[in-house]
Amino acid sequence: MATLQKLRNMGPMLIIFVGVALFAFIAGDAWKILQPHQGSQTVGSVNGEELLATDYQKMYEEYSNVVKFLRQTNSLSEDELNQVKDEVWQNYVRNYIIKTEAEKIGLTVSAAELQDIVNAGQDPILQQTPFKNEQGQFDKNRLNNFLVEYDQKKDDANFVQQYGDLYELWKFVEKTITDNALAYKYQTLIQNTYLSNPVAAQNNFEANNASYDVEIAAYPYTALKDTEITVSDDEVKALYNKNKEQYKQYSESRDINYVSYRVTPSDADRAELNKEMNEYAEMLKADDADYATILRQASSMIPYSAVAWKKESYPEEVAVRLDETAINTVVAPIYNQADDSYTTFKLLGKAAVADSIKYRQVAFAAATPEATATLADSIMGVLKAGSDFAEIAKKYEQDGNEIWLTSAQYEGMMVDGMNATFLTKIIDAKKGEYTLLEMEGSPVKIIFQVTEKKNEVEKYQAVVIKREAEFSSETYNAAYNKFSEFVTKCKTTDDLVNNAEEYGYRVLTQNNIHTSTHKIAGQNGTREAIKWIFTAAQPGNVSPLYECGENDNLLVVSLANIREKGYMPMDETSEFLRNQIIVDKKAEKIMSELAGKKFEAVASTANVKCDTVKHITFSAPAYISLTAASEPVISAVVTGMENGAVSAPIKGNAGVYVVRLIAKNAKGGEYNAKKEQDALKIFGQRGASRFMNDLYEKAEIEDNRYIYF
């Protein structure tokens, strides 16, 4: 119960000062989830096991609620929602695959193992929960106290309404920890099948316990012209077949052509906005102007603040004029071409104040206002008499710790009412003095003490109205009618290309669109277009007109190509393969020319450049400045050479190299077999990672979320 009591006690404090940091969050519906689907529609499947749309939606809602709870916001942006949807799907696929494999060998996570993880408190997920101590670390006792109290009061509707979200958060965390623990156990099991041995450990120690200095002769591939190399179609085909697995596509995709047009304000729209801004500028001139109301009425992009800000916190067009503007002067609307906006402002005052203030506080309330006032006098009296602040705070279940208040916590945010009163009192308070703060309409009183002030800077209090130009309905309708006429004339891809220039549009392409793709042309709200691409379109077809973006974008799409699941066609990789063959043939030609030559002879060969490279190690690729390339093969070759030895020609990424070892430098240190064998376990980690990738690739995964979500 102590845990919940602390949460309750924090309420007034959060309203007064912690809440200042949360003003940037504005409640609103960024996206409306589809109603639960009826029937047996599936959003996808893994190895034939279907996931119903209703089940996916429940998982989505659960996770999005957790995210909103942790971020202390009521809404998420479309990009954030898309990320949630993807993470839900990816976690479902991962957990299904791992659970299926784990069941085959009887691998599970017991309740005792889960409790051990919670007791240890080291899992990063636990650190994201509100169950923390004063040092900000996860506190299992606070969690346990909460769970006990919740179990005792789960039939109390008011209690469940107040703390139900917190309980659901914990159930989600508990499930996530269990899933992650099973994945960790399974991957660790795979990893431990990779064994190291004393011979490999000794070699690893010797390779990493030395660095090498070399003379290097580099013959860059760029020294030979590509036109000097002949590549046949049969050679391209042979290389394609050899590396065919590299070009495997595990899900179907689409290539499209599209025209995207963003509607922008017209000159008439800007003129109308400028007229409005001049009217607001006149309103600001009144001595008794209600600035907060005017800014809300004007829908200003800059919130009203009753406290001063640093110059840098204002828009640039305001910041550069603050020093030259007289107090109580209103500056006429300024047009900013960079963001297509108009700005007017009134400077109310400026003063040099501390940018960082350290303070401590204690909040309290009694049964009646009269009793609270008496209590305030009593606390103020004992503090001024020298009583310990922290001890007083503890009596009211607060720690009384010192808190830093910085400009970043309130500048750029709306600050008025109680928050403005509180901030102004702290900013104006003298160091060391005790101040009683009474909040209008609140039974809570606060006594605070400023203990330190730092970084005095010039700050300005200005009322700023800034508005970006927006297109009118007339402007949008004109753009829509023109775009609609264009779309009507486009029955095929050829029509799209041929008519675009006439209408002043540009045809663009977007390749490898998958069912998991969320955006076309980088625009939000294109789900219907993606659905059309995968369910209704054939190559050459042109879509209907789509309105998307932030209700400011018009889109039409034509399907160019369907990439079937399987191997990428050779003609789509032929250019890359041909270039690879050219490099291979250049390397073969250069290596043949340099073969059998002494180092001095190689160094004097045409097109060869020489340099000295020091401190090459086996654990890191050698960087060769002569070719501006990383060359891991050189790091491997030099570790097997003796002083004075010259290598054979070495084929690298950017050229052919011949190296002569001039120094082998021991780093020192004693050989520790166990340490070296433990270091080699990284290969087990890589092996386990490749094994997991193989499981994913072999799983029959079908993602049809785009149809419903």
ROPA-493880 format. One record per residue (C-alpha): x, y, z; residue in one letter. Coordinates in steps of 0.25 Angstrom, whole numbers, padded with zeros to 4 digits, always signed. Example, Ala and Ser with C-alpha at 12.3 -4.5 7.8 and 13.67 -1.06 7.14 Angstrom:
// ROPA-493880
+0049-0018+0031A +0055-0004+0029S 
***
This chain:
// ROPA-493880
+0000+0000+0000M +0012+0009+0002A +0015+0009-0013T +0001+0014-0017L +0001+0024-0005Q +0014+0030-0011K +0007+0031-0025L -0005+0038-0019R +0004+0047-0011N +0011+0051-0023M -0002+0056-0030G -0002+0071-0026P +0013+0072-0028M +0012+0066-0042L +0001+0076-0046I +0010+0088-0040I +0024+0086-0045F +0026+0072-0052V +0015+0075-0061G +0023+0086-0067V +0032+0077-0074A +0020+0070-0081L +0013+0082-0087F +0018+0078-0101A +0009+0066-0101F -0005+0069-0106I -0016+0059-0106A -0023+0055-0119G -0026+0044-0128D -0015+0042-0138A -0021+0030-0144W -0034+0022-0142K -0032+0007-0141I -0041-0001-0149L -0053-0007-0142Q -0051-0022-0139P -0052-0030-0151H -0063-0041-0151Q -0061-0055-0157G -0048-0062-0159S -0040-0052-0166Q -0025-0054-0164T -0014-0043-0164V -0003-0054-0167G +0002-0067-0163S +0015-0074-0159V +0017-0088-0164N +0002-0089-0167G -0002-0085-0153E -0012-0073-0156E -0013-0060-0148L -0027-0055-0147L -0029-0040-0149A -0036-0039-0136T -0025-0045-0129D -0015-0036-0135Y -0023-0024-0132Q -0023-0028-0117K -0008-0029-0117M -0007-0016-0124Y -0016-0009-0115E -0009-0015-0103E +0005-0010-0108Y +0000+0003-0112S -0006+0006-0098N +0007+0002-0092V +0015+0012-0100V +0005+0023-0098K +0005+0020-0083F +0020+0020-0082L +0021+0033-0090R +0010+0039-0082Q +0002+0043-0095T -0012+0040-0100N -0008+0039-0115S +0003+0034-0124L +0006+0039-0138S +0004+0031-0150E +0019+0027-0151D +0019+0023-0136E +0006+0015-0139L +0013+0008-0151N +0025+0005-0142Q +0016-0001-0132V +0009-0010-0142K +0022-0015-0148D +0028-0018-0134E +0015-0026-0130V +0016-0034-0143W +0031-0036-0142Q +0030-0041-0128N +0019-0050-0131Y +0027-0057-0142V +0039-0058-0134R +0032-0063-0122N +0024-0073-0130Y +0037-0079-0137I +0045-0080-0124I +0033-0086-0116K +0031-0096-0127T +0046-0100-0127E +0047-0099-0111A +0035-0109-0110E +0042-0119-0118K +0053-0120-0108I +0045-0117-0095G +0051-0104-0093L +0042-0094-0084T +0043-0083-0075V +0038-0086-0061S +0031-0077-0051A +0043-0078-0042A +0052-0073-0053E +0043-0062-0056L +0043-0058-0041Q +0058-0059-0041D +0059-0049-0053I +0050-0039-0045V +0057-0041-0032N +0071-0038-0039A +0064-0025-0045G +0075-0024-0056Q +0066-0026-0068D +0065-0013-0076P +0050-0015-0078I +0048-0014-0063L +0055+0000-0063Q +0044+0005-0071Q +0033+0002-0061T +0029+0013-0051P +0033+0003-0039F +0046+0010-0036K +0053+0015-0023N +0058+0029-0020E +0070+0027-0028Q +0062+0023-0041G +0065+0008-0040Q +0055-0003-0041F +0050-0007-0027D +0044-0021-0026K +0038-0017-0013N +0029-0006-0019R +0025-0016-0030L +0021-0026-0019N +0014-0016-0011N +0006-0012-0023F +0002-0026-0027L -0002-0030-0013V -0011-0017-0012E -0017-0019-0026Y -0021-0034-0023D -0027-0029-0010Q -0035-0018-0017K -0038-0024-0031K -0053-0024-0028D -0053-0009-0025D -0057-0003-0038A -0052+0011-0034N -0038+0005-0030F -0037-0003-0043V -0041+0009-0051Q -0030+0017-0045Q -0019+0007-0045Y -0024-0003-0056G -0014+0002-0067D -0002+0001-0057L -0006-0014-0055Y -0008-0017-0070E +0006-0010-0072L +0012-0020-0062W +0005-0032-0068K +0010-0028-0082F +0024-0026-0076V +0023-0040-0069E +0020-0047-0082K +0031-0039-0090T +0041-0043-0080I +0037-0058-0081T +0037-0058-0096D +0051-0051-0096N +0056-0061-0086A +0052-0073-0094L +0058-0067-0107A +0071-0064-0099Y +0071-0079-0094K +0069-0084-0107Y +0080-0076-0114Q +0090-0079-0103T +0087-0094-0105L +0091-0092-0120I +0102-0083-0116Q +0108-0093-0107N +0109-0104-0118T +0120-0096-0124Y +0133-0100-0116L +0146-0094-0115S +0159-0102-0113N +0173-0099-0107P +0180-0099-0121V +0170-0088-0126A +0172-0081-0113A +0187-0081-0114Q +0186-0076-0129N +0176-0065-0125N +0185-0060-0114F +0197-0060-0123E +0190-0053-0134A +0184-0042-0125N +0196-0040-0116N +0204-0034-0128A +0204-0023-0137S +0211-0022-0151Y +0218-0011-0159D +0219-0013-0174V +0223-0007-0187E +0212-0008-0196I +0212-0007-0211A +0197-0005-0217A +0192-0006-0231Y +0178+0000-0231P +0168-0007-0240Y +0164+0007-0245T +0178+0008-0252A +0172-0001-0262L +0160+0003-0271K +0147-0005-0271D +0147-0004-0286T +0160-0013-0286E +0152-0024-0280I +0143-0033-0288T +0131-0040-0280V +0122-0050-0287S +0108-0053-0284D +0111-0067-0281D +0121-0062-0270E +0110-0054-0264V +0101-0065-0264K +0111-0075-0258A +0114-0065-0246L +0099-0063-0244Y +0097-0078-0243N +0109-0079-0233K +0103-0068-0224N +0089-0070-0227K +0085-0071-0212E +0089-0057-0210Q +0078-0052-0219Y +0067-0059-0212K +0055-0051-0209Q +0047-0057-0198Y +0034-0049-0200S +0027-0044-0212E +0029-0029-0215S +0024-0019-0225R +0030-0008-0234D +0022+0005-0237I +0022+0018-0244N +0014+0029-0237Y +0011+0044-0238V +0010+0051-0224S +0006+0065-0224Y +0006+0073-0211R -0004+0085-0210V +0002+0098-0206T -0004+0111-0202P -0006+0121-0213S -0002+0136-0213D -0017+0139-0210A -0016+0130-0198D -0003+0137-0193R -0009+0150-0195A -0021+0146-0187E -0012+0141-0175L -0004+0154-0176N -0017+0162-0174K -0021+0153-0162E -0007+0155-0156M -0008+0170-0157N -0022+0169-0149E -0015+0161-0138Y -0004+0171-0137A -0014+0182-0135E -0020+0173-0124M -0006+0171-0117L -0004+0186-0116K -0015+0188-0105A -0010+0190-0091D -0021+0181-0086D -0019+0170-0096A -0022+0156-0092D -0010+0150-0099Y -0013+0135-0096A -0027+0137-0102T -0021+0144-0114I -0011+0133-0117L -0021+0122-0116R -0031+0130-0125Q -0019+0132-0135A -0015+0117-0134S -0001+0122-0132S +0010+0111-0134M +0017+0118-0122I +0011+0115-0109P +0008+0126-0099Y +0018+0127-0087S +0016+0137-0075A +0031+0135-0072V +0043+0140-0080A +0051+0131-0090W +0065+0132-0095K +0067+0138-0109K +0070+0124-0115E +0056+0119-0111S +0049+0128-0120Y +0047+0127-0135P +0059+0132-0143E +0051+0144-0149E +0048+0148-0135V +0061+0145-0128A +0069+0154-0138V +0060+0166-0135R +0058+0165-0120L +0070+0174-0116D +0066+0185-0126E +0051+0185-0121T +0046+0194-0110A +0038+0189-0099I +0023+0189-0101N +0025+0190-0116T +0018+0181-0126V +0026+0177-0139V +0018+0176-0152A +0016+0163-0158P +0029+0157-0164I +0029+0147-0175Y +0039+0135-0174N +0040+0129-0188Q +0048+0117-0182A +0035+0111-0175D +0025+0120-0182D +0020+0126-0170S +0016+0140-0164Y +0020+0145-0150T +0017+0156-0142T +0021+0159-0127F +0021+0168-0115K +0032+0170-0106L +0027+0171-0092L +0041+0171-0084G +0055+0166-0083K +0064+0164-0071A +0077+0156-0067A +0073+0144-0059V +0079+0131-0055A +0078+0120-0066D +0079+0108-0056S +0073+0109-0042I +0074+0098-0031K +0063+0097-0021Y +0056+0088-0011R +0042+0088-0007Q +0031+0081+0002V +0017+0081-0001A +0006+0079+0009F -0009+0081+0012A -0018+0079+0024A -0033+0076+0026A -0037+0091+0024T -0031+0103+0018P -0030+0109+0032E -0022+0097+0037A -0013+0097+0025T -0010+0112+0027A -0007+0109+0042T +0002+0097+0037L +0009+0106+0027A +0013+0116+0038D +0018+0105+0047S +0027+0098+0036I +0032+0112+0032M +0035+0115+0046G +0043+0103+0049V +0051+0104+0036L +0055+0118+0039K +0059+0113+0052A +0069+0104+0046G +0062+0090+0045S +0066+0080+0035D +0059+0082+0022F +0060+0067+0018A +0054+0063+0032E +0042+0072+0030I +0040+0067+0016A +0040+0052+0021K +0029+0055+0031K +0020+0058+0018Y +0026+0045+0011E +0035+0054+0002Q +0050+0053+0001D +0053+0068+0000G +0064+0066-0010N +0069+0078-0017E +0064+0079-0032I +0070+0086-0043W +0061+0095-0051L +0067+0099-0065T +0062+0107-0077S +0060+0094-0085A +0049+0089-0075Q +0040+0101-0079Y +0044+0109-0091E +0037+0106-0103G +0025+0101-0096M +0012+0108-0091M +0013+0113-0077V +0002+0120-0070D -0007+0119-0058G -0001+0111-0046M +0011+0107-0054N +0014+0122-0057A +0012+0126-0043T +0021+0115-0038F +0032+0117-0048L +0032+0132-0046T +0033+0130-0031K +0045+0121-0033I +0052+0130-0043I +0050+0143-0034D +0054+0136-0021A +0067+0140-0014K +0077+0129-0011K +0075+0123+0003G +0061+0129+0006E +0049+0121+0009Y +0036+0124+0001T +0022+0120+0003L +0014+0117-0010L -0001+0117-0010E -0008+0112-0022M -0021+0118-0026E -0032+0107-0025G -0023+0097-0019S -0023+0092-0005P -0008+0089-0006V +0002+0099-0001K +0017+0098-0004I +0029+0103+0003I +0042+0104-0005F +0056+0109-0004Q +0066+0113-0015V +0079+0107-0011T +0087+0111-0024E +0087+0120-0036K +0096+0118-0048K +0098+0124-0062N +0092+0138-0062E +0087+0141-0076V +0078+0151-0083E +0064+0146-0085K +0052+0152-0092Y +0037+0152-0090Q +0030+0153-0103A +0016+0149-0108V +0018+0143-0122V +0008+0139-0132I +0014+0130-0143K +0005+0124-0154R +0009+0116-0166E +0002+0119-0179A -0009+0109-0182E -0017+0106-0195F -0031+0110-0195S -0042+0101-0199S -0043+0108-0213E -0028+0105-0215T -0029+0091-0211Y -0042+0089-0220N -0034+0095-0232A -0022+0086-0230A -0032+0074-0228Y -0039+0076-0241N -0027+0078-0249K -0021+0065-0243F -0034+0058-0245S -0034+0062-0260E -0020+0057-0261F -0023+0043-0255V -0036+0042-0263T -0027+0042-0276K -0018+0032-0271C -0022+0018-0274K -0009+0011-0275T +0006+0014-0270T +0009+0020-0283D -0002+0030-0282D +0003+0033-0268L +0017+0036-0274V +0012+0043-0286N +0002+0052-0280N +0010+0056-0267A +0019+0067-0274E +0006+0074-0280E +0000+0076-0266Y +0013+0080-0260G +0015+0067-0252Y +0027+0057-0251R +0026+0042-0251V +0035+0035-0241L +0038+0021-0237T +0038+0013-0224Q +0043-0002-0225N +0042-0014-0216N +0029-0010-0208I +0025-0021-0199H +0012-0023-0192T +0019-0018-0179S +0022-0005-0186T +0014+0007-0179H +0017+0018-0189K +0017+0022-0204I +0025+0034-0207A +0028+0036-0193G +0014+0040-0190Q +0005+0036-0178N -0009+0031-0181G -0005+0022-0194T -0011+0009-0188R -0022+0008-0198E -0012+0010-0210A -0003-0001-0204I -0015-0010-0203K -0019-0007-0218W -0005-0010-0222I -0005-0024-0216F -0020-0028-0218T -0025-0021-0230A -0014-0017-0240A -0007-0023-0251Q +0005-0018-0258P +0001-0006-0266G -0011-0003-0258N -0013+0011-0253V -0020+0014-0239S -0031+0023-0235P -0027+0037-0229L -0023+0036-0214Y -0024+0047-0204E -0013+0045-0194C -0001+0052-0186G -0006+0062-0176E -0019+0064-0185N -0010+0072-0194D -0005+0061-0204N -0011+0055-0217L -0006+0042-0222L -0008+0033-0234V +0000+0020-0236V +0003+0010-0247S +0008-0004-0245L +0021-0006-0253A +0025-0020-0248N +0022-0031-0239I +0034-0038-0233R +0030-0052-0229E +0035-0059-0217K +0048-0066-0220G +0060-0063-0228Y +0063-0049-0233M +0063-0049-0249P +0077-0050-0254M +0075-0037-0263D +0073-0029-0250E +0086-0033-0245T +0094-0034-0258S +0101-0020-0256E +0106-0023-0242F +0111-0037-0247L +0117-0031-0259R +0125-0021-0250N +0129-0032-0241Q +0135-0040-0252I +0142-0028-0257I +0149-0026-0243V +0152-0041-0243D +0158-0041-0257K +0166-0028-0253K +0171-0035-0241A +0175-0047-0249E +0183-0039-0259K +0190-0030-0249I +0194-0043-0240M +0199-0049-0253S +0208-0037-0256E +0213-0036-0242L +0216-0051-0239A +0230-0055-0236G +0235-0041-0235K +0244-0036-0224K +0238-0025-0215F +0247-0014-0222E +0242-0019-0235A +0228-0018-0232V +0230-0004-0226A +0235+0001-0239S +0224-0005-0247T +0215+0005-0255A +0202+0009-0247N +0208+0003-0234V +0208+0013-0222K +0216+0010-0209C +0214+0013-0194D +0217+0009-0180T +0206+0004-0172V +0208+0002-0157K +0201-0005-0146H +0193-0015-0154I +0186-0025-0145T +0178-0038-0147F +0166-0033-0140S +0164-0021-0149A +0164-0019-0164P +0176-0011-0169A +0172+0002-0175Y +0180+0005-0188I +0180+0020-0191S +0187+0018-0205L +0173+0012-0209T +0164+0018-0198A +0159+0004-0195A +0158-0006-0183S +0166-0019-0186E +0163-0030-0176P +0171-0040-0185V +0184-0032-0182I +0182-0033-0167S +0181-0048-0169A +0193-0050-0178V +0203-0042-0170V +0200-0050-0157T +0206-0062-0163G +0219-0055-0168M +0233-0054-0163E +0241-0041-0162N +0247-0038-0176G +0237-0047-0183A +0230-0043-0196V +0216-0047-0199S +0211-0052-0212A +0201-0043-0219P +0189-0041-0211I +0175-0039-0217K +0168-0028-0209G +0155-0020-0209N +0161-0008-0217A +0174-0014-0223G +0185-0024-0223V +0195-0023-0212Y +0209-0028-0209V +0214-0026-0195V +0228-0027-0188R +0228-0029-0173L +0238-0019-0166I +0234-0021-0152A +0226-0030-0143K +0223-0023-0129N +0219-0031-0117A +0208-0024-0109K +0212-0032-0096G +0203-0039-0087G +0202-0054-0082E +0194-0065-0089Y +0182-0069-0082N +0175-0081-0088A +0162-0079-0082K +0161-0064-0085K +0165-0067-0100E +0155-0078-0101Q +0144-0069-0095D +0148-0059-0105A +0145-0069-0116L +0131-0071-0112K +0128-0059-0121I +0128-0069-0132F +0117-0076-0125G +0109-0064-0124Q +0110-0061-0139R +0107-0076-0141G +0094-0075-0133A +0090-0062-0140S +0092-0069-0154R +0084-0081-0148F +0073-0072-0144M +0073-0065-0158N +0072-0079-0164D +0060-0082-0156L +0053-0069-0161Y +0057-0071-0175E +0051-0086-0175K +0038-0082-0168A +0027-0079-0177E +0023-0065-0173I +0011-0058-0179E +0008-0044-0176D -0005-0039-0180N -0007-0028-0170R -0008-0017-0180Y -0022-0022-0184I -0028-0019-0170Y -0018-0009-0164F 
***
